[in-house]
Amino acid sequence: MAEFVWHAVSPLQHSFTPGRMGETADAAGVRMAEIRNFNLVQIFARRGQWSAVAKAAKAHFGVEAPTRPQAVSGKAGVLLWSGPDQLSALTARRGDEIRPLDALRDRFAGIASLSDQSDGRCLLRISGARARDMLAKVSSVDLDAAVFPVGAAAATAIDHTAANLWREADAADGSPVFKLLVFSSFADSLWDTLVDAAAEYGIEVESPAGL
């Protein structure tokens, strides 16, 4: 019997090229990078079990499970609100670890359904002084700091593509940092849209990074 070996590849392998793009006269106003080597597990509370799921999530990740559009960072990863009684758990992938579902199955047994979405999503990091201006071209979410502070999240659409968008702690230079999670099958097209939207501000495409 023939043996098959699966190698996970980036959905942006043909589009992602680190370096400077767009306007080059001044410092880049937008920085973009793909985040690789992550696990993503969706956690769906079973009927009437949300309290138990929230308790289990806190025990495992060390932070309160969000009950509204929010991203909460803990030592074990990020918990992202993805709907009523639903969470997405985003964690760093390590080469010698067990499968992500195995790490959570016992903790949520009987109270939640789990779905491994790790290879079905593409994760982008967008930052820089003009990041908000760029995202305003492609998203209807109000990203002003007064209404979209650090930790805020939204399930939205970008160029008719479903996406999860949230804000992380500001960069060292004080500029905002956003994470964007999209279906892998749409990532290549969406990347081109984002590059076009950011071109006038100058773009620094950074090397792929870990979570």
N, C-alpha and C positions, 0 to 999 in steps of 0.2 A: 504494500500500500504506500502510495506517495505521501511524504511528509510535507506539511505546510507550516510556514513560519510567518506570523503576522508582525509587521513593523508599523507602528503608529507614525503617521507623518502629519505635518502641519497643514491645515487647509489653505494656508497662505504661502506655501512653498514656492509658488510660481510668481507671487506678487511682492513678497516681502524682501526688500533690499535695504539694509542699514545704510545710512548716509543722509546727506542734505538734499531736500527736494523743494520745489516751488520757489518763491521769492528768496533770493540769496544775498541781497544787499545788506540786510541787518540781521541781528540775532534771530534765531528761529522763534516764532511766537507759539508754536505748537510742537510738542514732543509726543511721539507715538511709539509704542512697543507692543509686541505680542508676548503674552505670558504663557509659558509652556510648562509641562510637567505638573499638572494639577489633577485632582480628583474632584468630581462633582456628583453628589448624591442628593436626589430629591426625596424628601421625607413627607409623606402624606398621613396625617393623623386619621385614624379610623373613627367612625362615628362615636362621639362622646368621649374620645380619648385625648383631646388636646392638652388638658392639664397634665396628664401622665407623660405625653410627648415632650412638653415644655420642661418638665422636671428631668426627664432622661437627657434631653439636649444640654441642659445646664450641667448635669453631672459629667457628661462626656466632654463638652467643649469649654466648660468653665465660665460661660456667660449666659445671660438671660436670652431666651428665644424671642425674637422680635414678633410683635403682634400687629404691626402696621408696616407700611413701606419703609424699610430700614435695613441697613447692613451692620452687623455687630461683629467686631473682631475679638477673638480670643486666642489663647495660646495654641489651641489645636486647629484653628482655622477661622473661617468667616461664616456666619450664619446669615443668610439672605432671605428676607420675607419674599415669598413667591405667590401668595394668595391666602385666603382664609384657611387657617389650620394647615398651612403648608410651609415648608422650609426648604432651602437649598443649602447644603453643607459643602463649602469649598475648602479643600485642604491641599497641602503640598504633597506631591507624589514622590516617593522614594523608591529606588530601584529594588530594595530588598523587602519591601513591605508586602503584607497580604492584600488581597483584593479589597477595594474600599467597602463593598457590601459586607464582607466578612468582619470588618472592624466594627460595624454598627449593628449587625443582625441581632446579636444577643441583647444589646442595650434596648432595642426598640421592638423586640419580639412581642407579638400580640397586641401592640398598641398603634403600630404604624406600618404602612407599606413603603418599601424602599425601591428606588429606581436609579441605577447607575447611568449617569448622563455624561461621564467624563470625556469620551471621545466624540460626543455629539455636539459639543459646544466649542467655540473659539473665544478666548478671553483677551481683551485689549486694554492697555493702559494709555490714557490720554491726559496730558498735562501741559503746562505752559501758560504764559500770560494771556494768550488769545484762545485758550481752549474753550472757554464759554462761548466766544464769538463764533468759533467754528461749529460747535454743537448746536448753537441756536439756528443755524442754517438747515439742519437736518432733523431737528427734534422740536416738539411743541412743549417740552418740559421747561418750566421756568427755573433756570439754574442760578439765579441770583443768590448770593451767600445768605441773604436775609431769610429766604424761604427754602433754600436747599443747602442746609449746613452739612458739615462733616457727619457721615453716617446716614444721610438721607438716601433713599432709593426709589426707583420708579420702574414699573413694568410698562414699557412704552413701545413705540415703533419708530424706526429710523429708516427713511426712504422705503416705507412700506414693509420693513423687515422687523419682526418681533425682537425685542431686546430687553435685557435687564441693565439698568444704568444706576450706578451709585457713586457717591463721593467719599473718597478716603482722606486721610490727614494730608494737609498741604505739604508741598515739596519744600526743600530747604530754603529756596528763594522766595517762599511765600505764595507761589502760584498754586491754583487748585489742581487736584488730582482726581480723575474719574476712571472708573472701571466700566467696561462694556462687555456684556456676555451675550453672544449671538449663536444661532445654529451654525454649525460648521459648513453646511451646504450653501449658506448665503454669505459666508465670511469674505470670500474673494471679491464678490461684487460690492459688498458694503465697504471693504477696504478702499476700493477705487473711489467710491463716493466720498469717503472721509478725506482722502488725499486731495480730491478736487476742491472740497469745501475749505481745506486748510491752506491751499497753495498760496493764496495772496498774503498770508501771514508768515510764510516760511515754515518748513517742517524739518524736524530732526527725527529721522527714523532710527530708533535705538536698537541695539542688538537684542534678540529674544532674551527674556529674563524668566526667572522662576517666581513662584508665588511669594 
